[in-house]
Amino acid sequence: AAGVIQSPRHLIKEKRETATLKCYPIPRHDTVYWYQQGPGQDPQFLISFYEKMQSDKGSIPDRFSAQQFSDYHSELNMSSLELGDSALYFCASSPGLAGYEQYFGPGTRLTVT
Amino acid sequence: QKEVEQNSGPLSVPEGAIASLNCTYSDRGSQSFFWYRQYSGKSPELIMSIYSNGDKEDGRFTAQLNKASQYVSLLIRDSQPSDSATYLCAASSGYSTLTFGKGTMLLVSP
C-alpha cells in the first residue's frame, strides 16, 4: 500500500538559512499534519491542513510557514533557522479531520549547524 | 491543557510474556484513541485505534478503553524481541489533532 512520502530525508543547514520540507500524503487523503520531534521527546504538533485550508495550529514558530497545494501535497517552509530547530520533522496524513487515523511518513532529519 | 500520561518505563518483559502498557488522559471530550509504535530514529507506526469502551483485538494486540476512568491500555501477547520499541498513546477530541503521551519504552528480552 502507498505510504506518506517525505523529502528530503536528511537536510543539513547553517544558522539563519532557510529550508523547505515536502510531504506527499497517501492517495485520497485530504488532511496533512506536521510534527516536530526532538531527541527523547514525543511528537509536537505544528500545523495541519484540510482540503488546502489550515485546520489547526500548534506550537509552530512564526519563522515557519506551511501550505497545502491543489494536489494535496504540503510544504513546510522554515526561515532564519536556529540550532534548536534541529529535529525530526514528520508529516502525517488522514482521510479526513474528525478523529481519523493518522499515518506518518518516514520523516526528515534536519540538522542546523 | 489536554494531557496524555504514560509511564516512561522501561517496561521489561521476557520473550513470550504479555506486555501491558497503560495511558490516562485528561480531556473528557476525547473520543478517539491510538497506539503507535516507534523505533529509535524512525517514524511512529499506527498499531491500534479504539473509539468505544471495551476491548479491540488485532492479532497479538488488544486495546482497552474505559472512558469513565479516562484510561487506555495496550496488551501485547507473546511478546517478541522485535516488539522492543517506544509505544506512544495518543488521544483526539472532535476535530482537534492528536495529543501524544511521552511514550513507554518496552524491552523484550530473549
Interface residues (C-beta under 8 A of the other chain):
Chain A: Y33 Q41 D42 P43 F45 S48 S55 D56 G58 L88 F90 L97 A98 G99 Y100 E101 Q102 Y103 F104 G105 P106 G107
Chain B: Q31 S32 F34 Y36 G41 K42 S43 P44 E45 L46 S49 Y51 L88 S92 S93 G94 Y95 S96 T97 L98 T99 F100 G101 K102 G103
